[in-house]
């Protein structure tokens, strides 16, 4: 039983890819990030190299994996109990700065406890999120005025201002907006809802990975809220994903936001799993 850690994406996917693809909905972030890195390169998420890892059971089977793309928290799949302490030790041995951990609650708290015992740095709750998968799409009835339009490079200024505002509003670490926009626009990954030629809401989606498309971010400026635009643009993105052959459409919500959680359930999204984000340090 041991952790293998590498900065080699090809090695990671060749070794742990089958494990990740065995549950593509639960592992949607790992698979989507790998897809993005394959297309955009290792500097996509910042200057520090991403770190990948996998855990082998006594029988040689891979039963857990990790992904760390600084400055984000380390993302863990469900860990067997015996894998927690060796992982904390392996990451500490690499002198890997960790801003936090994001995982199913039992895994997140167990890893944070092991990390704290080694470093003296405790984990503070940062966010609780819920993973949803789309059952039967139920569009808002009636739809609000307007229509969807796939965003283009000419929309850069608007997209950047909205993505920055979205990040500030949810208090989340954000990648370079210019990189995000260039990446998303390259494959039609940002959709605007327009009313009389004016953009009023935005929904994005990741590249398909193992048949799964993940929706997000979804953002409506305050002056356009409570008019149904967020539900309408999310519906448009879901329809496009399904029309493009996606086997599953998923998204994450912040459990502290009852409005968005209720909206997505009305659209036909079903709860799958909850994740706990813990931050290390101030």
C-alpha positions in Angstrom: 0.0 0.0 0.0 1.5 3.3 -1.0 0.9 6.7 -2.6 2.5 7.5 -5.9 2.9 11.2 -6.6 3.8 12.8 -9.9 3.7 16.0 -12.0 3.3 13.9 -15.2 -0.3 14.1 -16.4 0.2 11.3 -19.0 1.4 8.9 -16.3 -1.5 9.9 -14.0 -4.1 9.2 -16.6 -2.5 6.0 -17.8 -2.4 4.7 -14.3 -5.4 6.2 -12.5 -7.5 7.1 -15.5 -9.5 3.9 -15.3 -10.3 4.4 -11.7 -11.4 8.0 -12.3 -13.6 7.0 -15.3 -15.3 4.3 -13.3 -17.3 7.0 -11.5 -17.2 9.9 -13.9 -19.9 12.0 -12.2 -18.2 11.8 -8.8 -14.8 12.4 -10.4 -15.9 15.2 -12.7 -13.4 17.8 -11.6 -10.4 15.5 -11.8 -11.4 14.4 -15.3 -12.3 17.9 -16.6 -9.1 19.4 -15.2 -7.1 16.6 -16.9 -8.9 17.3 -20.2 -8.1 21.0 -19.9 -4.5 20.4 -19.1 -4.1 18.2 -22.1 -5.4 20.9 -24.4 -4.1 24.1 -22.7 -0.8 22.9 -21.1 0.5 22.5 -17.5 0.5 26.3 -16.8 -3.2 26.7 -17.3 -3.9 26.9 -13.6 -0.9 29.0 -12.6 2.9 28.9 -12.5 3.2 26.0 -10.0 3.0 22.6 -11.6 -0.1 20.5 -10.9 0.4 17.4 -8.7 -1.3 14.1 -9.2 -1.4 11.0 -7.1 -3.0 7.6 -6.6 -3.2 5.0 -3.9 -2.9 1.2 -4.4 -4.6 -1.3 -2.2 -2.8 -4.4 -0.9 -4.1 -6.2 -4.0 -2.6 -3.6 -6.3 -5.9 -2.0 -7.3 -6.1 1.8 -7.4 -8.8 2.9 -5.0 -8.1 6.6 -4.4 -6.6 9.6 -6.2 -5.7 13.2 -5.7 -5.3 16.4 -7.8 -3.6 19.6 -6.7 -3.6 22.6 -9.0 -2.2 25.6 -7.0 -3.5 27.9 -5.6 -6.6 25.7 -5.2 -7.0 23.2 -2.3 -5.9 19.6 -2.8 -8.9 17.7 -4.2 -9.2 14.1 -2.9 -11.5 11.2 -3.9 -12.9 9.1 -1.1 -9.9 7.8 0.9 -9.6 4.5 2.7 -8.7 5.2 6.3 -5.3 3.6 6.0 -4.4 6.0 3.1 -4.9 9.3 5.1 -1.7 9.5 7.2 0.6 8.3 4.4 -0.8 11.0 2.1 -0.2 13.7 4.7 3.4 12.5 5.2 4.0 12.2 1.5 2.8 15.7 0.7 4.8 17.2 3.7 7.9 15.4 2.4 7.5 17.2 -0.9 7.3 20.5 0.9 4.1 21.1 -1.0 2.3 24.2 0.2 -1.4 23.3 0.8 -4.0 26.1 1.1 -6.6 23.6 2.0 -8.5 20.4 1.2 -11.7 19.6 -0.7 -13.3 16.2 -0.4 -16.2 14.2 1.0 -16.6 15.3 4.7 -15.1 12.2 6.4 -12.1 12.3 4.1 -11.6 16.0 4.4 -11.8 16.0 8.2 -9.5 13.0 8.5 -6.9 14.5 6.2 -7.1 17.9 7.9 -6.5 16.2 11.3 -3.5 14.3 9.9 -2.1 17.4 8.3 -2.6 19.4 11.5 -0.8 16.8 13.6 2.2 17.0 11.3 2.3 20.8 10.7 0.4 22.4 13.6 -1.9 24.1 11.1 -5.6 23.4 11.7 -8.3 23.3 9.1 -11.1 25.9 9.1 -14.4 25.3 7.3 -14.4 27.4 4.0 -17.3 25.9 2.0 -19.8 23.1 1.9 -20.9 22.2 -1.6 -23.3 19.8 -3.2 -22.8 17.9 -6.4 -25.9 17.5 -8.6 -26.6 15.5 -11.7 -29.3 16.3 -14.2 -32.3 13.9 -14.2 -35.0 15.1 -16.6 -34.5 18.7 -17.7 -37.5 20.8 -16.7 -37.1 24.3 -18.3 -38.7 27.3 -16.5 -42.2 27.9 -17.6 -42.6 30.3 -19.0 -39.1 31.2 -20.1 -38.2 34.9 -19.6 -37.8 37.2 -22.6 -34.6 36.8 -24.5 -32.4 34.1 -26.1 -29.1 32.4 -25.5 -25.9 33.3 -27.5 -22.5 31.6 -27.3 -20.0 34.2 -26.1 -17.1 35.2 -28.4 -13.7 36.9 -28.0 -15.4 40.2 -28.7 -17.3 39.8 -25.4 -14.0 39.7 -23.4 -14.5 42.9 -21.4 -18.0 42.0 -20.2 -16.9 38.4 -19.5 -13.9 39.5 -17.4 -15.9 41.9 -15.4 -18.6 39.3 -14.6 -16.1 36.5 -13.8 -14.3 38.8 -11.4 -17.5 39.9 -9.8 -18.6 36.2 -9.5 -15.3 35.3 -7.8 -15.6 38.1 -5.3 -19.2 37.3 -4.6 -18.5 33.7 -3.7 -15.1 34.5 -2.1 -13.4 31.9 -4.2 -9.9 31.6 -5.7 -10.0 32.6 -9.3 -7.7 31.8 -12.2 -6.5 34.5 -14.5 -9.7 35.7 -16.1 -8.0 36.2 -19.5 -6.8 32.6 -19.5 -10.3 31.3 -18.4 -12.0 33.4 -21.1 -9.6 32.3 -23.9 -10.0 28.7 -22.9 -13.8 28.7 -22.6 -14.3 30.8 -25.8 -12.1 28.4 -27.7 -14.7 25.6 -27.4 -17.9 27.6 -26.9 -17.8 27.2 -23.1 -19.6 30.4 -22.2 -23.2 31.3 -23.0 -24.9 34.6 -22.5 -28.6 35.2 -22.1 -29.6 38.4 -24.0 -32.7 40.5 -23.9 -33.0 43.0 -26.8 -29.3 42.7 -27.5 -28.2 43.3 -23.9 -26.5 40.5 -22.0 -28.2 39.8 -18.6 -26.9 36.5 -17.5 -24.0 34.0 -18.0 -23.5 30.2 -17.8 -20.4 28.3 -18.5 -19.5 24.7 -18.9 -16.3 22.6 -19.0 -15.2 20.4 -21.9 -16.9 17.0 -21.9 -14.8 14.5 -20.0 -15.7 10.8 -19.9 -19.2 11.7 -21.2 -19.8 14.3 -18.4 -20.3 18.1 -18.9 -20.1 20.2 -15.8 -22.1 23.5 -15.8 -20.5 26.6 -14.1 -20.1 29.3 -13.4 -23.6 30.7 -13.5 -23.8 34.4 -12.8 -26.4 37.1 -13.1 -25.6 40.7 -12.1 -27.7 42.0 -9.2 -29.7 44.4 -11.3 -31.0 41.5 -13.5 -31.8 39.0 -10.8 -35.1 37.5 -9.8 -36.3 37.6 -13.4 -35.6 33.9 -14.4 -32.5 34.6 -16.5 -30.2 32.3 -14.5 -32.5 29.4 -15.0 -33.0 30.2 -18.6 -29.3 30.4 -19.5 -28.6 27.2 -17.5 -31.3 25.4 -19.4 -29.8 26.6 -22.7 -26.4 25.2 -21.6 -27.9 21.9 -20.5 -29.8 21.5 -23.8 -26.6 22.2 -25.8 -24.6 19.7 -23.7 -27.3 17.0 -24.1 -27.6 17.8 -27.8 -23.8 17.5 -28.1 -23.9 13.9 -26.8 -23.2 14.3 -23.1 -24.2 11.3 -21.1 -24.4 13.3 -17.9 -24.7 17.0 -17.0 -23.6 18.0 -13.5 -23.0 21.1 -11.4 -21.9 22.1 -7.9 -23.8 24.5 -5.6 -22.7 26.3 -2.5 -24.9 24.8 0.3 -25.0 28.3 1.9 -27.0 29.6 -1.1 -30.5 28.3 -0.8 -31.7 30.2 -3.8 -29.4 28.4 -6.3 -29.9 25.1 -4.7 -33.7 25.4 -5.1 -33.3 26.7 -8.7 -31.3 23.8 -9.9 -33.6 21.3 -8.3 -36.6 22.9 -10.1 -34.6 22.5 -13.3 -34.4 18.7 -12.7 -31.0 18.3 -10.9 -30.7 15.6 -8.4 -28.3 15.6 -5.4 -25.4 13.1 -5.6 -22.8 13.9 -3.0 -21.6 16.7 -0.6 -18.1 18.0 -0.4 -16.4 19.9 2.5 -13.8 22.5 1.8 -11.3 23.3 4.6 -8.7 26.0 4.5 -5.3 25.7 6.2 -4.0 28.8 7.9 -5.6 32.3 8.1 
